[in-house]
Amino acid sequence: MARQIVWTAPAERDRKEILAYWLERNGSPSYSLKLFERLRTATHTILSHPFIGRPTDIPGIRVLSVGEYLLFYEVFADSIVVHHVWDARRDLKKLKF
């Protein structure tokens, strides 16, 4: 069975908030769509190369940089669980797992 990407509720919320922010800020969906595609491509890359992201201080959690965003994920035998999408310009101390 092939691995699949699983987005946690916080990760889904992060992604939706980020995309909605850019839609509202730019008044156009073009950047949000481009960013959505970059995140999708990153998750497919993780499926092919699960350990491409660097390990974090949190056991089992890895992070992959996607432009200005950090994709926090965990590798399991049957899935890749995305825990958060975080704007790297924000204070990481505010990120809660």
Buried (B, 14 or more C-beta within 10 A) or exposed (E): EEBEBBBBEBBEEBBEEBBEEBBEEEEEEEEBEEBBEBBEEBBEBBBEEBEEBEEBEEEEBBBBEBEEBBBBBBBEEEBBBBBBBBBEEEEEEEBEE
